Amino acid sequence: MAFDRIADKRIREAMSEGKFDHLPKKGAIDLEEYFKLPAELRMGYSILKSAGCVPEEVEMFRDVERLETQLAATTGEAARADLRRALNDARLKLDVALERRRLQRSSPDARRAE
């Protein structure tokens, strides 16, 4: 049996057993953002997304979320103070990066490039 037939068979079996029923965004394929991109950028963006490469701001959001989770789980007051400082620093960096991105998009040069 060819590999693709084996894979197809296993996928169909898993589907019939309901193993995919609880996946996030089940049945939802949102291509709206994809088609908003200029055609010449779509492939490159798809490759970067598949490779796990994300914009700097997304990494910063993840860092803030990680610190918030750690802060919520930490009980020691000294550790909480350190985490609060780190969280405030991370939020400030994120705010600066988002503002920089907003200004770049609203600049006359950026509008001409679109």
Secondary structure, DSSP 8 states (H G I E B T S, - for coil): --HHHHHHHHHHHHHHTTTTTTSTTTT----HHHHHS-HHHHHHHHHHHHTT---HHHHHHHHHHHHHHHHHH---HHHHHHHHHHHHHHHHHHHHHHHHHHHHHHSHHHHHH-
